[in-house]
Amino acid sequence: MKTYFRLLSFAKPIEKFAIPYAIATILAALFNTSLLTLLGPLLETLFMDSADVAQGGTTLDKASSFDLVGQFSEFIKYSSVAYGRADTLKIVCGTIVVVVFLANFFRYFAQRFMEDLRVHMLLNLRRSVFNNIMDLQIGYFTNERKGDIISKVASDVQVVQFTVTNTLQVVFKEPVQLIFYFAVLLSISVKLTLFSLLVIPVCGFIISKIVKRLKAQATQAHESFGRMIGFLDESLVGIKIIKAFNATQRIKSKFDNENAFYSNLTRKMVRRQQLASPVSQTLGVLVVVFIVLYGGTMILNNQSELTAPKFLVYIALFSQVMQPIKAIADSFSNIHSGIAAGERVLEMIDTKPQMLDKPNAIVLPEFNHTLEMKNVNFSYGEKPILCGINLTIKKGQTVALVGPSGGGKSTLMDLMSRFYDPLEGEVLIDGHDLRDIKVDSLRHQIGMVNQESILFNDSIFNNIAFGKPEATMDEVIAAAKIANAHEFILNTEQGYQTNIGDRGNKLSGGQKQRIGIARAVLANPPIMLLDEATSALDTESEKLVQDALNNLMKNRTSIIIAHRLSTIQNADMIVVIDKGQVKESGSHRALLAQKGLYYKLNALQTLND
C-alpha cells in the first residue's frame, strides 16, 4: 500500500478532484438505489386490487420509519385512494424518469472528475520521470537499456495511471453503492441480509488465492516489454548492418522469442485476472438462488412478513449488489500489475543524479586564463582509465590529444565537460574546481563537435539554433557560412526550413558534421572540444569540414582529439596519451625529435598514406 499511496501523491492537489467526485458519486449511488426501490411501488400500482386500496386509508403510519420500501408502499396506497391508480401510476413513472436522469447526471460528473484526476496524475508522473531522466549523469545511460527507459516512460506510466485511478474510483464508489444497497436490504429484511453477507468474506478469500502470483508475473511482463522495446530500437538503428550481414532472419527469431515469452506471460496473467470476476459472480448467483429458495418458501408458507413486491425488490437489489463486489474483485486482481509498473517508475524517479550542483556552487565567470588537470584518476567500475593526469591548457591555445585507441582521450574530454567527476584529483578552470561551479554555467562556455554529429528530427534552422533558440536567420546563416554549410543548405528542398529526418539521415556524413559545426559556431563558446570530427568522412568532405573547423577554432581555446596527425601539426601543444597516462607533450617538431610514441604513430600514418 505504501507504493500505491506514493503513486497517488502525483495526483496532488487531489482534493481538487476528489471532493467533487465524492459528492457526485454519493448522489449517483443514492439515486441509483432509489431507482430499484421504486420497482416495488410500480408493481403495487399495477397489480394492487381494490381491497388493498380500500385498506390503505389515508394514513402513512403502518410502515417502520426504517422500512424505505414500506414507506413507498404506504405512499402508493395513500395516493391510490386520494388520486386514483391511473394518476398514481403517472406519479411513479414520472418519479422514475427524474431519478434515472439524476442518477446518470451525477454518474457523468463523477466520471468526468475522475478522468480529470487521471489525466492530471499522468501529466505529473510523466513529467517527474522525464525530468529526472534528463537530470541523470551520462554514465547512467551507459549502463541502462534505452528500451527499458522508454518502456517506463511510455507503457509503465500508462499502466500506473489507469490502475491507480481505477482502483481509487472502485474503492470509493463501490463501497458507497454497497452501503446504500445494504441500507435498503436491511430495511426490508434483516434476517435475509445477514444470511446474504456470508458471500463477501468467502468471495474475498477465494479471489486472494487466485491473484496471489499476479504481482511477480506483472513485474516479469514489464521487464520483458522493456527488452522488446530496446531490441526494436537497436534493430531500427542498425537496420543497414542487419541487412548487410544477412542477419535479418536471426534478428527476427530473437525478437520472436522475446515476443512469445511476453505473450505467454500476459496470457497467464489475464487468465488469472479474468478468473476473479466469474468466481465472484458465480458465488453471488448461488447466494441469490439460496435467498430466493429460502425467502420464497417462507412467503409461500405465510411464515414471513414480506409481501411479494417487497421480496421482488429485495431480489432485484441483491442481484445488483454483485456488481460492486465484482468490480472490487476485478480491481483487486488488476492492482498488482499497476503496483509492479509503479515500482519500476518510482525506481527511476528515485535514482539520484550524481552530477548535482553544490548548495554554494558559483556561476563561472568568463574563461580568461587556464584549464588544468591535477593528478586526475578515473575509472569505469574497477577498470582504471586515467592515472595521474596533469595537464595545463592556456586560453587561446590549440591542444591536440593523440594516442592509441582506448587510451582515455575521450574520457579526458568528458571530465572537462563534467559529464563525469574524477575519482581523485581536480579539474580546474581559472582556478575553480569544476565541482564548485554550476554545471549550466560551465557548459555555457564549452562547445562540442563529436565524431558522429547528433542531430534532431527537425529543420536545419532549428538544429543550428539548438544552443541559441533566440537566434535570428542572419545569425544562423552567418554560422552556416563559417561552417561551409550555407551552399549545400540552399540546394536542399526548403533551404533552412528543410527537415533532415531522424538523426539527420537525409544528409551525408560531411553535411551533418558541418551542421554540427555551425551549431557550435552559433553558440560561440570560448572553449571548443572536438572529438575526431573528421574521422568518418571521405577526402572531399574531410577537407570541407577541416576548413570549417579551422574557422571555428579561430580566437578560441580548442582541445582536439585527432586520428589524422596531419591535421594537428600546427597545434600549440600535442599531448600523447596511452593507457591512461600522458606519455609525451610538446609541439609537432619537438615530439618528432624525441623519437618516442608520437614519432612511431606519425611514421605509421605516413607509411599508410
Beta strands, then each sheet from edge to edge (+ up, - down):
strand 1: 370-380
strand 2: 383-394
strand 3: 398-402
strand 4: 424-429
strand 5: 432-433
strand 6: 446-449
strand 7: 527-531
strand 8: 557-561
strand 9: 573-578
strand 10: 581-586
sheet 1: 2+ 1- 4+ 5-
sheet 2: 6+ 7+ 8+ 3+ 9+ 10-
end
